[in-house]
Amino acid sequence: MAVFSKIWAFNVLASRFCTILVVSSAKMAKEIMKTHDLLFCGRPSFVSQQKLSYNGLDLAFSPYNSYWREIRKICMVYLFNFNRVQSFRPIREFEVSHMLEKISKSSVASKPVNLSEAMMSLTSSIICRAVLGMRYEEDGVENSRFQELLKETQALFTSFFVSDYYPFLGFIDKFTGLFHRLEKNFKEFDIFYDQVIQEHLDPSRSKPEKEDILDVLLQLWKNRSFKVDLTFDHIKAVLMVITMFTTFTLQI
């Protein structure tokens, strides 16, 4: 019991002031990962994460509970299964080939290439096609808008919010403009997702050759055959986390 009390106290402290909890003994690892695993399977609740995930409606930032188990089942069975991932392989191959072709042409013409921008364009194109079923033109307004939203979201996810560690000093985040940036970014992404959802629901929309992830989510929303009563906010939260983590992964 004494060991558990020490672990619990350290977990509370770590959730506020640390990002990593190091377990250096087999005995302590057993206490954390087996005996009291339910107490340690969550994560601290941060302002930016909760806002951009629609108060934890997604898979990554939802607390461990019955809702998380249900949304995890939906994602693993219908969105991230092997066949679904393999179906997007031609998209990945085409976009990578397209990027290399652009770099090659710039090289022949002795033009400089910004690899950071090229990678950002690559990831946004893959995401748009696999998740949203569309490909924005590289120099188009919509593509620039999507990339800017992604960049701002990434910046906010890694920003230091004083209110995360000292809630009574949350007014500082208002003075620094972080709260305003967070709210603005959330509203712009919310409007963007609303537009894409309405486009997918349009009865005059031509049937795509292959279903994208949003098509699958909307079909699940129509069927309503799960314990979770899916709403558009649930769908947008899942889209947000897929967009963010796919971008981070492909850029590493």
Protein Blocks (a to p, Z undefined) as FASTA:
>chain_A
ZZmmmmmmmmmmmmmmpcbdcdfbfklmmmmmmmmmmmmmpccddfklmmmnonoiamkl
gccdfklmmmmmmmmmmmmgmklmmmmmmmmmmmmmmmmmmmmmmmmnopacdfklmmmm
mmmmmmmmmmnopacdfkbmklmmmmmmmmmmmmmmmpccfklmmmmlmmmmmmnommmm
mmmmmmmmmmmmmmmmmmmmpmklccdfbdcfklmmmmmmmnopafbdcdfklmmmmmmm
mmmmmmmmmmZZ
